[in-house]
Amino acid sequence: MSVLISILITFLVVILVLYLIGRLPLDGRTKQIANIVVIIIGVIALLRYLAVF
């Protein structure tokens, strides 16, 4: 149950950060790079919770 809660919290944090990046007054290319970085970090965190790493 703890792993499921951790996965849910990680997913919600990634969605929140992506939303906040979208609200920043940045160049389109910069937003795209920031979104990719956040998604990669989120996927790595989820894989860590699933004991892949």
DALIN-V948531 format. One line per field, one symbol per residue. phi: phi as a letter, one per 40 degrees, with the letter a starting at -180 (. if undefined). psi: psi as a letter, one per 30 degrees, with the letter a starting at -180 (. if undefined). Layout:
phi: ???
psi: ???
This chain:
phi: .ccccccccccccccccccccccccbcdccccccccccccccccccccccgcb
psi: eeeeeeeeeeeeeeeeeeeeeffkilleeeeeeeeeeeeeeeeeeeeefghe.
